[in-house]
Amino acid sequence: MKKCNIGSLSKSKYILTVYFVIIASTNFIYAGIYKPTSLDVTPKATLEELQKGRELYINNCASCHSLHQPEKYDTIQWKKSMEKMAPKAKISKEDKELILKYLIKGQ
């Protein structure tokens, strides 16, 4: 069996390099999606919950379609969308609530 060399990279280094390029690209693509700050904290949503909701939104929803900024839809529209999409994406009730907190900015 031939040894895989891409230039001076071994196969394992090549795979690791591709992996990091994909991760970096994903972070760059979603860098423009609203990031919660301490100004967004409400009695109903901590900063940690909002940040976790953003992470879950990106990881669960972007695999099937493009993401929308939270302000694109109102609270009612986001709730309807989450009710419809959460079962399809197999999102738990707890994760759905965190995503929804993020999308409605803790309202």
Helices and strands as residue ranges (DSSP letters): E 5-6, E 9-10, H 11-29, G 30-32, G 38-40, H 47-61, G 70-72, H 75-89, H 93-103
